Amino acid sequence: MPDDQGFTVRDRRSAGQDQNEAPLNTPSADGEDGNTQPVDFSSFIVSLAASAQMALGNVPHPETNRPEKNLAAAQQMIDIIALMKDKTRGNLTAEEDALLDQVLFNLRMHYVRAAEEEKKSGGS
């Protein structure tokens, strides 16, 4: 494809948005709406851990308000956090490193417990 060919992206969502559909709440980057906190490494890891806890069935799903267990998704989130630990080795503060260790330990223990419960109950 020649380099002189380009493309244009036009956002037409607001023009064709369904009347029943609520607009996306996009907080400002500087937190002017008062509901946002700055994203840092620790809050990112805590967010991943919360997703893993939800997949383990320890936290209710936000849409159904019921626990929904998905061990494959939980294992994937744990693996992602472990990957973050490996890839950031030597670049973290002592607090961030300790947080990663604690989060991984707790998630792995919860995962083992959930897998044993599923095995005992005859789940797949």
Secondary structure, 3 states (H helix, E strand, C coil): CCCCCCCCCCCCCCCCCCCCCCCCCCCCCCCCCCCCCCCCHHHHHHHHHHHHHHHCCCCCCCCCCCCCCCHHHHHHHHHHHHHHHHHCCCCCCHHHHHHHHHHHHHHHHHHHHHHHHHHHHCCC
